[in-house]
Amino acid sequence: MRFDILTLFPEVIKAYINESIIKRAINNKKIEVNVVNIRDYTLLKNGQVDDTPYGGGSGMVLMCEPVVRAIEAVKDKDSLVYLLTPQGKLFNHGLAQELGEKTKHLILVCGHYEGFDERILNFVDGEISIGDFVLTGGELPALVILDTMSRFIPEVIKEDSFLNDSFRDGLLDYPEYTKPREFRGLKVPDILLSGDHKKIQEYRDQEKLRVTKEKRPDLLK
């Protein structure tokens, strides 16, 4: 799958994708990540991409011209384009799967300042938010979406890890333990040391329900 991330701060994105699992997925050609600097598409000589809002108010607003030109430079007939804004559709496990099924090329546009000129919405497929809060820019949401969707791509991570993810079946994941067997009086549940894989699976299924009920009862509704 191909991701194009349009940003005013490309080094933020590059720093993340040059580490760990995402870097390996790129090197193994499981995903392609292109980082596009929106400033490269302004027509103004000083590299300006924002201006003061009509009607007055504080802050600066991203201009149509550089954002739309950047989108058009990387978009093709199969692309989906999303602005990353607090007003967007909430990103979750289900939306990540839906986007992965709908497209092989996702363009994510990172906002900054006081947001986008509203007319840019005419050139995109929608807006996405990662939560009911406001960040200084869209780079972190873009990386959240990239990281989440990459996990669904075969051979990026081990299949067993993907199948046991929280939210995949509408529940949170079961608790995990590793060595030592006892730490400061806290012991690993005996069932996990039994070697009985059927009973271990039954225990884990029960734990998923328990953990979800305790931590995210809203999911059970």
C-alpha positions in Angstrom: 0.0 0.0 0.0 1.1 3.5 -0.8 0.9 6.4 1.6 1.5 10.1 0.7 1.8 12.4 3.7 1.5 16.1 2.9 3.1 18.2 5.6 4.8 21.5 6.4 7.3 19.5 8.6 8.6 16.5 6.6 11.4 15.8 9.0 8.9 14.9 11.7 7.5 12.1 9.5 10.9 11.0 8.2 12.2 10.5 11.7 9.5 8.1 12.6 9.4 6.0 9.4 13.2 5.5 9.6 12.8 3.3 12.7 11.5 -0.1 13.8 8.6 -2.0 12.1 7.7 0.8 9.6 11.2 1.1 8.3 11.4 -2.7 7.8 8.1 -2.7 6.0 9.3 0.0 3.7 12.6 -1.8 3.1 10.8 -5.0 2.3 8.5 -3.2 -0.1 5.3 -4.1 1.9 4.4 -0.4 2.0 5.5 2.8 0.3 5.6 6.1 2.2 6.2 9.4 0.4 6.6 12.6 2.4 5.6 15.7 0.5 6.5 19.2 1.6 3.4 21.5 1.0 5.7 24.5 0.8 7.1 23.1 -2.5 3.8 23.9 -4.1 3.3 27.5 -3.2 3.4 30.1 -5.9 4.7 32.8 -3.6 8.4 33.4 -3.7 8.9 33.5 0.1 7.5 30.0 0.5 4.3 31.3 2.2 1.5 28.8 2.6 -0.8 30.5 5.0 -2.5 33.9 5.5 -4.7 35.8 8.0 -8.4 34.7 8.1 -11.1 36.8 6.4 -13.4 38.3 9.0 -10.6 38.7 11.5 -9.4 36.4 14.3 -6.2 35.1 15.7 -3.8 32.7 14.0 -3.1 31.9 10.3 -5.0 29.7 7.9 -3.5 27.3 5.3 -4.2 28.6 1.8 -6.0 26.7 -1.0 -3.3 27.0 -3.7 -0.4 25.1 -2.2 -2.5 22.4 -0.5 -4.5 21.7 -3.6 -1.5 21.7 -5.9 0.3 19.3 -3.6 -2.7 17.0 -3.6 -3.0 17.1 -7.4 0.7 16.3 -7.7 0.4 12.9 -6.1 -3.2 12.0 -6.7 -4.3 9.4 -9.2 -7.7 7.8 -10.1 -7.4 5.3 -7.3 -6.4 7.6 -4.5 -8.4 8.6 -1.4 -7.5 12.0 0.1 -8.2 12.9 3.8 -7.6 16.1 5.8 -6.5 15.4 9.4 -8.7 17.7 11.5 -10.5 17.7 14.9 -13.8 17.8 13.0 -13.2 14.6 11.1 -14.6 11.1 11.4 -13.2 9.3 14.4 -10.3 7.0 13.4 -10.6 3.5 14.9 -9.9 -0.1 14.1 -13.0 -0.4 11.9 -12.2 2.7 9.9 -8.6 1.5 9.4 -9.8 -1.8 8.0 -12.4 0.0 5.8 -9.8 2.3 4.3 -7.4 -0.6 3.7 -10.1 -2.4 1.8 -11.2 0.7 -0.3 -7.8 1.9 -1.5 -4.2 1.0 -2.2 -3.2 4.7 -2.1 -4.0 6.9 0.8 -3.1 10.6 0.8 -3.1 12.3 4.3 -2.9 16.1 4.5 -1.5 17.5 7.8 -3.0 20.8 9.0 -1.3 23.5 11.1 -2.0 26.9 12.5 -5.8 27.7 12.7 -6.7 25.0 10.1 -7.5 24.8 6.4 -9.3 27.2 4.1 -12.7 25.6 4.0 -12.7 25.4 0.2 -10.0 22.7 0.3 -12.8 20.3 1.3 -13.9 20.4 -2.3 -10.7 18.6 -3.3 -10.7 15.8 -0.8 -12.7 12.7 0.1 -13.2 13.6 3.8 -11.7 14.4 7.1 -10.3 12.1 9.9 -9.7 12.8 13.6 -7.9 10.6 16.0 -9.8 12.0 19.0 -11.7 14.9 20.6 -8.7 17.1 21.2 -6.7 19.6 19.3 -3.0 19.1 18.4 -0.5 21.6 17.0 -0.5 19.8 13.7 -1.6 16.8 11.7 1.8 14.9 11.7 1.0 12.8 14.8 -2.5 11.7 13.4 -0.9 10.8 10.1 1.7 8.6 11.8 -1.1 7.0 13.9 -3.0 6.1 10.8 0.1 4.9 8.9 1.2 2.7 11.8 -2.3 1.2 12.4 -3.0 0.4 8.8 0.4 -1.0 8.2 -0.4 -3.8 10.7 -3.1 -5.1 8.4 -0.7 -5.6 5.5 0.5 -9.2 5.2 4.1 -9.9 6.5 4.5 -6.4 8.1 3.9 -8.1 11.5 3.4 -11.8 12.5 -0.1 -12.9 11.7 -0.6 -14.2 15.3 0.0 -10.7 16.6 -2.5 -9.2 14.2 -5.2 -11.8 15.0 -5.0 -11.1 18.7 -5.1 -7.3 18.5 -7.5 -5.4 20.7 -10.7 -4.3 18.9 -10.4 -6.9 16.2 -13.4 -8.8 17.6 -14.9 -5.8 19.4 -13.0 -6.6 22.6 -9.8 -5.6 24.3 -6.9 -8.0 24.3 -6.2 -10.4 27.2 -3.3 -9.7 29.7 0.2 -10.9 28.8 3.0 -12.1 31.1 6.6 -13.0 30.7 9.6 -14.0 33.0 10.0 -14.0 35.9 7.1 -16.2 37.2 7.0 -14.0 40.3 7.8 -10.4 40.8 7.6 -8.8 44.2 4.9 -11.2 45.2 2.9 -10.8 42.0 2.6 -14.2 40.3 1.8 -15.3 36.7 -1.6 -17.1 36.6 -1.1 -20.8 37.1 -3.2 -21.7 34.0 -0.6 -20.1 31.7 2.1 -22.4 33.1 -0.1 -25.6 32.7 0.7 -26.4 29.1 -3.0 -27.1 28.4 -3.5 -25.0 25.3 -7.3 -25.5 25.3 -7.7 -24.3 28.8 -5.3 -21.4 28.2 -7.4 -20.3 25.2 -10.6 -20.5 27.3 -8.9 -18.5 30.1 -7.8 -15.9 27.6 -11.3 -15.6 26.1 -12.7 -15.1 29.5 -10.0 -12.5 30.3 -10.8 -10.5 27.2 -14.4 -10.2 28.4 -13.3 -9.3 31.9 -10.8 -6.7 30.8 -13.3 -5.1 28.3 -16.0 -4.9 31.0 -13.7 -3.3 33.5 -11.8 -0.9 31.2 -14.1 -0.2 28.2 -17.7 -1.3 29.1 -18.9 1.0 26.3 -17.6 -1.6 23.8 -19.9 -4.2 25.1 -22.9 -2.1 24.2 
